[in-house]
Amino acid sequence: MNNILSYEEENILLIQVSGLTHAYDNGTGPIVVLREVSLGIRRGEMVAIMGPSGSGKSTLLSILGLLMSPTAGSYTVLGRDVLKFDRSSQATFRRTYVGFVFQRCNLIDTCSVYENLEFPLIYAGVKRSERPERIQDVLARVNMSHRLHHRANQLSGGEQQRVAIARALVNNPLIVLADEPTGQLDRMHGELVMDHFEQIMSDGDKAVLIVTHDAQVASRCTRVCLIEDGVLKSI
Amino acid sequence: MQRRRYLGVILAVALGTAGFIAIVTMGRDVKKTLNRDLDLLGGANLIMAYLDAGHKYSKMQQFQPETIDALRALPGVEAVSAIVSKPSSHSSVQRHNIGFHVVGADGFFWDVNSFTPVKGSFFNAEDISQKRRVCVLGTKLALRIFGDVDPVGRMCWIENEQYRVVGVLGGVAVGDLVDFGFIPITTAIEYIPGLPPPYKIYIRCTSWDDVKRVADAIPDVVHRHQLTDSLRIEVRWEELKRVKSMAWWVELFVYFATVSTLILGGFGIWNGMMATVKTRKAEIGLKKAIGAEDRDILAQFLVEAVCLSFTSALLGGVLGLGALEIGSYFLKSRPHDTLFLACVGLALLFSLVLGAGAGFYPSIRASHMEVVDAIRDE
């Protein structure tokens, strides 16, 4: 299942979205969240998606991470229509190709940093003997090695976000989806988090999509898209 | 979700209430019945076999020792006792004759009839083998002979021979035997003139369930060891039926209470797991977002439910062991350890089934949760 996408085709877009529409019914009638969204992202790009609250940013990110399905449109990754995946293949796609960073970090408080980072490796079927080295490596990239055995709720907000980034990277994904990763951090820690994202991009192999309200964050991205009332525009 | 959780709680409370009502109401009746039938318990699993002379001019037959040994070897037989008796013995006290029944009993007589002395002790195997002139008197007979004086250690006359009183037999279970005198069977044969041979035996079965099987087997065993055409068997079928019926209700009551408790436990697990799934919705969503498949989530919650149930059963095993120790101390009897271990094993096995059964639905719900709904739950 790990080769559900092909790495060989260098020239094709990593992510291609066309005519993506998402609507739901709240009982009084259909609410359209995304309208005909089209977007292409290449490897090495760090794209910021900005827009007011309720404009559909997080919904777009959820669809790109296969956390939900759109009402209409197509979505391909390396040319493969991932919307046709069954539940099992969607899970495989998420653990193999996607790393999520959430606004609230979403670490499991009762588990240690090590255990939080071990979960994606367990689900990816990484051998127990290989896990410590991979966890140490990825923690070193976000300068959190010294917190390996601390519980998640013993970390500061900035430290938790760095662990969340490490968790997103531990399976070495092609796509990193970050939903307001600096939303709950002060300026200094926000800058540090962005430094880490830039570091992630340095190998030129991955793509990072960051949903943000923060113009400062957007300014450090290679491209900025604006979404208003479900309509996506490039700036 | 909320409604289903409430349903679990309602079912659990309803079952608990039903169990409580059953214990309070049925328990009172069961206790009442138990008290009424308690005096039958000793006699219901007792079989009397005798060789009937048939005609008063016919020669009296007797049970041979090898027949008695063969009956003792029957499965379900706890003890067999042979007796001889003479209905018109007499004792002389201050030149007054007192008539009574004298019974020559072997060493098993007391156990077979579940008798215990109210004073002194019963004669023992040595008294029997040495044909000693010792006797045990029923309470009424002792009163008639000795009045208010303690008879133990005193001498009395039976059929013109002097006997030392070693004990007094009494109590509710004794019945008419309070007016009987008991001497060793060997002594009776030696010293009591005109005594019929041992034509009557008492057989105590291990349990009520053994009575019919043993009663059916007796004729075959007797006829294999001696020639007789006058075997008669008496079983207290009516008492046995009542006792078995009472025991059946007690068992049913206990099983009902036990099963109710287990079902209650199952609903407790179910309800607890439903609550757990709800409170850990964000964790489920997160794990799915980082790549967990439905079956990973299903396995996680199922294992948790089974562990919960298994740990409860282990704790139950420890409490059961404590109860066993206390019960053994007071009852002066202890069941086999293998039986206890088998019960614990069965309970642990059942707990696995219970945990898996009760945790299955909550686990299914957790595994089928939509990722985006779960992850936004916070």
Contacts between the chains, C-beta under 8 A, distances in Angstrom:
chain1	res1	chain2	res2	distance
A	62	B	372	5.0
A	65	B	289	6.9
A	67	B	288	8.0
A	67	B	289	6.1
A	67	B	371	4.5
A	67	B	372	4.4
A	67	B	375	6.9
A	68	B	370	7.3
A	68	B	371	7.3
A	68	B	372	4.4
A	87	B	293	7.5
A	87	B	294	6.2
A	88	B	293	5.7
A	88	B	294	7.6
A	91	B	288	7.0
A	91	B	291	5.7
A	91	B	292	6.6
A	91	B	293	4.3
A	91	B	294	7.7
A	92	B	291	7.4
A	92	B	293	7.9
A	94	B	288	7.6
A	94	B	289	6.4
A	94	B	290	6.9
A	94	B	291	5.0
A	95	B	290	6.4
A	95	B	291	2.2
A	95	B	292	7.8
A	96	B	291	7.4
A	100	B	289	5.2
A	100	B	290	6.8
A	102	B	286	7.9
A	102	B	375	7.4
A	104	B	378	6.4
A	106	B	282	6.7
A	106	B	286	4.7
A	106	B	289	7.9
A	106	B	375	7.0
A	106	B	378	7.9
A	108	B	283	5.8
A	108	B	286	7.1
A	119	B	287	6.4
A	119	B	290	5.9
A	119	B	292	7.6
A	120	B	290	4.5
A	120	B	291	5.8
A	123	B	287	7.5
A	123	B	290	6.5
A	123	B	291	4.0
A	123	B	292	5.0
A	123	B	293	7.4
A	123	B	296	6.2
A	124	B	291	6.2
A	167	B	290	6.9
A	171	B	291	7.5
